[in-house]
């Protein structure tokens, strides 16, 4: 499986961390910012401080302006010298990048590592970044807008006697999916569905072919990057009633669902429309 947008390696990395930061003093209104994940890049631009961003991570492709910025790292590797040459006063990443950013901290650069991949983390991350960039009011306003839109979307979900069980396909060889520890499982529930692998606490677990066939989910939700269509005629996929009934739905833009950032409501809207089509 390839790394794209918020693909599996990044998702797994997000799932293992807690909030961390360098020991330096507080930064008020940081002016030269480096973002080490696509989510923090989107957060910064959504808060109106994109003009302060001097470096971004691989796969930081939204908004389009982010594509023109220097790439200074990925989920697992950080170009320390390149970042130091940009003279940032704040570097933002996720807790799983603590080891990768150790040299930056030793060089005296302020590094803030955010916990992510919970639904609540979407909002707390925005608020933390707002505080660090001196944009508290904008952050609060953005969070309020996001929450209001979520409430509006969820209010339109039609109640059903049984929520459709959906299996999210993040990888095929081996099979990876979404467990209840992932924020994606929360979005599925908000959209009126049930995560077929929700009994697993691990956010992004490997899943056995035998368990998948035994489970017989009502539908598959698929990251288009994994190439599921090429193997649908092979076991275990060919043994699924959902496949035979053509209830396989490919995400039109994986970033909308796989990035726990300010565009999550677009992913939620897609989930609501898709799950409403699934018979039970």
C-alpha positions, 0 to 999 in steps of 0.5 A: 500500500502506498503512502498518499494523503493520510494513508496507512503509515501516517494513520498508524503513526497518528494513533500511537502518540500523546501531546508533547512539546519541546521544553522551550518557553511559550511562543506567542504569535509564532511568525515562521511556521513549519508543518510536519503533517498534512493535517497541521498544514490544513489547520494553519491555512484554515486559521488564516496563517498560511502566509507564515508557513515556510515549510511543509511535509510530504503530501501537504497538498491542500490548499493548493498554495501549500504545494508551492512550499518547501518539503522538509519532512514526512511522517517518519523523517525530518530534514533537520538542516533544511528546517534550520535553514528556514529559521522557524520559531515553531515546528508543528507535528504529531507525537509519533514524530518525537524521535524524528524531531529530537535534533530540532529540539536539541538545536533549540527550535520550539517543537509542538507535537499534537495528539491526533486521530480522535474526533475531539483531537480535531478541535483541540488541535485547532485550538492549540495551534490558534493559541501558539499562533496568536489566533485564539479568536479565529480558532474558536470561531473555526471550531464553532463553525465546524461543530455547527456544520456537524450538528446540521449534517447529523441532524439529517441522518435518517434513523434506522432499525439496524445501522449498516455495518461497513468495513473500511478497506485501507489495505489489501495485502495484508488487509488493514481496516479501521477499529473503534480507536480511530476517529473514522469510526466516530464519523461512521457512527455519526453518519448512521453506520457501524464500523464492522471492525469496531470490536477492535480497540486498535485504531488501524488493525490488520484484519484476517481474511477469514474474519472478514468472510465470517463477518460479511459486512453490509458494504465496503468503503475503500481508499482508492489508492489500495487497488481493491478493484484489481483483486475483487474477483479473488478471495476473500473479496469474492466471497463477500455478499457486499461485493457480489451486490456491488456495495463497494464505495470508493472515497472520491478524495481520501483526504476528506475522510483520512485526515482528521482536519478542518475538512472532515465535514466534507468526508462526513457528508459523503459518509452520510449520503453513502451509508443511506444507500446501503440496504440492511 
